[in-house]
Amino acid sequence: MDNKILSLNGIDVYYGEVQALFDISLDVYEGEIVSIIGSNGAGKTTTMRSIMGLRHPKKGTIVFNGEEIQKLPTHKVVDRGIVYVPEGRLVFPDLSVEVNLEMGAYSKSYSKAEMQQMMEEQYDLFPRLKERKNQLAGSLSGGEQQMLAIARGLMSDPKLIMFDEPSLGLAPVIVDDVFKVIVRINKEKNIPILLVEQNAYMALSISNRTYVLENGVITTSGKSSDLIESDEIRKAYLGG
């Protein structure tokens, strides 16, 4: 397997006195899509928040590109090259599509030409955004806002992208488009991806490996192609 880019090693995470994650260990290697599936409240989002420095572990380490980052503030994590596309998209509704994209590059020192090149790359990936570049982000459809959130993340030229429930609230046909884009980003741009997703079938279908999280504990992990054939996984998460 290729080089390991991200490694969580035995992390415990708390909200006040309540423990949310118990001894979580997972890895992401270069070129991979890794998914985390589980029911509501399992700890999936907390795992991502801990990686981003939004919730620091009380125990364990988080290593990114060989550096421990579990004590870093969020802006330093972003500087290292991790991008988080959160649940609910969270675009800037009163700003135009183009300004939203510019906001994605706030941590970079791009020249005018480099900024334009990055913009064109996003418009190539998402032609609909180019059509709507002067439109306020809040007036876009849910699917278009999700595309904008992804494109905004790509503007910082990330080394790893984390997606939190990208299919949430979207029509099935739009969900298919979003997952095709995620795969394209992974393959064409060679960016490793950590995906949290309640649509277990889609997550298993596009990922290399999957971790199953329940009540803050990883209960199962393995190749996604194996887990999608598992009777236990099918019964618990795939409706059969």
C-alpha positions as CSV (number, residue, x, y, z in Angstrom):
1,M,0.0,0.0,0.0
2,D,1.1,3.6,-0.6
3,N,2.3,6.0,2.0
4,K,0.1,6.7,5.0
5,I,-1.1,10.3,5.0
6,L,-3.4,10.4,8.1
7,S,-3.4,8.2,11.2
8,L,-5.6,8.4,14.3
9,N,-4.0,6.3,17.1
10,G,-6.2,5.5,20.1
11,I,-8.0,8.8,20.5
12,D,-10.5,9.5,23.2
13,V,-12.7,12.5,22.7
14,Y,-15.1,14.1,25.3
15,Y,-17.8,16.7,25.4
16,G,-17.5,17.9,28.9
17,E,-17.7,14.8,31.1
18,V,-19.4,12.8,28.3
19,Q,-17.0,10.6,26.3
20,A,-17.9,10.6,22.6
21,L,-15.1,8.5,21.1
22,F,-13.3,5.5,22.6
23,D,-9.8,4.5,21.5
24,I,-10.4,5.3,17.8
25,S,-7.7,4.3,15.4
26,L,-7.9,4.6,11.6
27,D,-5.6,5.3,8.7
28,V,-5.9,7.0,5.3
29,Y,-3.2,6.2,2.7
30,E,-2.3,8.2,-0.4
31,G,-4.7,7.7,-3.3
32,E,-7.5,6.2,-1.1
33,I,-11.1,6.9,-0.5
34,V,-11.9,5.8,3.1
35,S,-15.4,5.9,4.4
36,I,-16.8,5.9,7.9
37,I,-20.4,4.7,8.3
38,G,-22.7,4.3,11.3
39,S,-26.0,5.4,12.7
40,N,-26.9,8.9,14.0
41,G,-24.9,9.8,17.1
42,A,-22.2,7.1,16.4
43,G,-19.4,9.7,16.6
44,K,-18.7,10.2,12.9
45,T,-18.8,13.9,12.8
46,T,-16.9,14.1,16.2
47,T,-14.1,12.1,14.5
48,M,-13.8,14.7,11.8
49,R,-14.0,17.6,14.2
50,S,-11.1,16.1,16.2
51,I,-9.0,15.8,13.1
52,M,-9.8,19.5,12.3
53,G,-8.8,20.7,15.7
54,L,-12.4,21.7,16.6
55,R,-12.4,19.1,19.4
56,H,-9.1,18.1,20.8
57,P,-8.6,14.4,22.0
58,K,-7.9,13.8,25.7
59,K,-5.8,10.8,24.7
60,G,-4.1,9.5,21.6
61,T,-2.4,11.0,18.6
62,I,-3.5,12.3,15.2
63,V,-0.6,12.2,12.7
64,F,-0.8,14.0,9.3
65,N,2.1,13.6,6.9
66,G,4.3,12.5,9.7
67,E,3.5,15.4,12.1
68,E,1.3,15.2,15.2
69,I,-1.5,17.7,14.8
70,Q,-3.9,16.7,17.7
71,K,-3.0,19.9,19.6
72,L,-3.0,22.3,16.7
73,P,-5.7,25.0,16.3
74,T,-8.0,24.6,13.3
75,H,-6.3,27.3,11.1
76,K,-3.0,25.5,11.5
77,V,-4.6,22.2,10.5
78,V,-5.9,23.9,7.4
79,D,-2.5,25.3,6.7
80,R,-1.1,21.7,6.7
81,G,-3.4,20.9,3.8
82,I,-6.6,19.3,5.3
83,V,-9.9,20.6,4.0
84,Y,-13.3,19.9,5.7
85,V,-16.5,20.1,3.7
86,P,-19.0,20.1,6.6
87,E,-22.5,18.7,6.8
88,G,-25.1,21.2,5.6
89,R,-22.7,22.8,3.1
90,L,-22.4,26.1,5.0
91,V,-21.7,28.4,2.0
92,F,-21.7,32.1,2.5
93,P,-25.3,32.8,1.3
94,D,-25.0,36.6,0.9
95,L,-21.8,36.4,-1.2
96,S,-21.6,35.5,-4.9
97,V,-20.4,32.1,-6.1
98,E,-17.1,33.7,-7.2
99,V,-16.5,35.4,-3.9
100,N,-17.3,32.1,-2.1
101,L,-14.6,30.5,-4.1
102,E,-12.1,33.2,-3.3
103,M,-12.8,32.7,0.4
104,G,-11.7,29.1,-0.1
105,A,-8.2,30.4,-0.9
106,Y,-7.9,32.8,2.1
107,S,-5.0,30.8,3.6
108,K,-3.0,30.9,0.3
109,S,-0.9,33.6,-1.2
110,Y,-1.9,33.1,-4.8
111,S,-0.8,35.6,-7.5
112,K,-3.7,37.0,-9.6
113,A,-2.8,34.5,-12.3
114,E,-2.7,31.5,-9.9
115,M,-6.1,32.6,-8.4
116,Q,-7.6,32.7,-11.9
117,Q,-6.2,29.3,-12.7
118,M,-7.6,27.8,-9.6
119,M,-11.0,29.4,-10.4
120,E,-10.9,27.9,-13.9
121,E,-10.1,24.5,-12.5
122,Q,-13.3,24.6,-10.3
123,Y,-15.4,25.9,-13.2
124,D,-14.1,23.0,-15.4
125,L,-15.1,20.5,-12.7
126,F,-18.4,22.3,-12.0
127,P,-19.7,24.0,-15.2
128,R,-22.9,25.0,-13.5
129,L,-21.0,27.2,-11.0
130,K,-19.4,29.1,-13.9
131,E,-22.9,29.8,-15.2
132,R,-23.9,31.1,-11.8
133,K,-20.6,32.8,-10.7
134,N,-22.3,36.2,-10.1
135,Q,-25.3,34.7,-8.4
136,L,-25.6,34.8,-4.6
137,A,-24.8,31.4,-3.1
138,G,-27.9,31.5,-1.0
139,S,-30.1,31.4,-4.1
140,L,-28.5,28.2,-5.4
141,S,-30.2,24.8,-5.2
142,G,-29.1,22.4,-2.5
143,G,-27.1,20.4,-5.1
144,E,-25.4,23.5,-6.4
145,Q,-24.5,24.6,-2.9
146,Q,-22.9,21.3,-2.3
147,M,-20.9,21.6,-5.5
148,L,-19.9,25.1,-4.4
149,A,-18.8,23.8,-0.9
150,I,-16.6,21.2,-2.6
151,A,-15.2,23.7,-5.1
152,R,-14.4,26.2,-2.3
153,G,-12.5,23.4,-0.5
154,L,-10.5,22.6,-3.6
155,M,-9.4,26.3,-3.9
156,S,-6.8,25.8,-1.2
157,D,-5.1,22.9,-3.1
158,P,-5.6,20.4,-0.3
159,K,-3.6,17.3,0.5
160,L,-6.6,15.6,2.0
161,I,-10.3,16.3,1.8
162,M,-12.9,15.2,4.4
163,F,-16.6,15.1,3.4
164,D,-19.3,15.1,6.1
165,E,-22.6,13.7,4.9
166,P,-22.4,15.1,1.3
167,S,-25.6,13.5,0.3
168,L,-27.7,15.0,3.2
169,G,-30.9,16.5,2.0
170,L,-30.2,16.0,-1.7
171,A,-32.4,14.4,-4.4
172,P,-31.2,10.9,-5.4
173,V,-30.2,12.0,-8.9
174,I,-28.1,14.8,-7.4
175,V,-26.5,12.4,-4.9
176,D,-25.2,10.3,-7.8
177,D,-23.7,13.5,-9.3
178,V,-22.0,14.4,-6.0
179,F,-20.4,11.0,-5.6
180,K,-19.2,11.0,-9.2
181,V,-17.5,14.3,-8.5
182,I,-15.9,12.9,-5.3
183,V,-14.5,9.9,-7.2
184,R,-13.3,12.2,-10.0
185,I,-11.4,14.4,-7.5
186,N,-9.8,11.4,-6.0
187,K,-8.7,9.9,-9.3
188,E,-7.9,12.9,-11.4
189,K,-6.4,15.1,-8.7
190,N,-5.0,12.2,-6.7
191,I,-6.4,13.7,-3.5
192,P,-7.1,11.1,-0.7
193,I,-10.5,11.4,0.8
194,L,-12.1,10.6,4.2
195,L,-15.9,10.3,3.8
196,V,-18.5,10.3,6.5
197,E,-21.8,9.2,5.0
198,Q,-25.1,7.8,6.2
199,N,-25.9,6.5,2.7
200,A,-23.9,3.3,3.5
201,Y,-24.4,1.8,0.1
202,M,-22.9,4.8,-1.7
203,A,-20.1,5.1,0.7
204,L,-19.1,1.4,0.4
205,S,-19.5,1.6,-3.4
206,I,-17.0,4.3,-4.0
207,S,-14.4,3.7,-1.2
208,N,-11.4,1.5,-0.9
209,R,-11.8,0.8,2.8
210,T,-14.5,1.4,5.4
211,Y,-14.7,1.8,9.2
212,V,-18.0,1.1,11.0
213,L,-18.5,3.3,14.0
214,E,-21.1,2.6,16.7
215,N,-21.5,4.5,20.0
216,G,-18.1,6.0,19.6
217,V,-16.3,2.6,19.0
218,I,-15.0,1.2,15.7
219,T,-16.8,-2.2,15.6
220,T,-15.7,-3.4,12.1
221,S,-13.3,-2.3,9.4
222,G,-12.0,-3.7,6.1
223,K,-12.1,-3.5,2.4
224,S,-15.3,-1.9,1.3
225,S,-15.8,-4.5,-1.4
226,D,-15.8,-7.2,1.3
227,L,-18.0,-5.3,3.8
228,I,-20.7,-4.6,1.1
229,E,-21.1,-8.4,0.8
230,S,-21.2,-9.0,4.5
231,D,-24.6,-10.3,5.8
232,E,-24.1,-8.4,9.0
233,I,-23.4,-5.1,7.3
234,R,-26.2,-5.6,4.7
235,K,-28.7,-6.3,7.5
236,A,-27.6,-3.3,9.6
237,Y,-27.0,-0.6,7.0
238,L,-28.1,-1.7,3.6
239,G,-31.7,-2.7,4.3
240,G,-31.3,-6.4,3.6
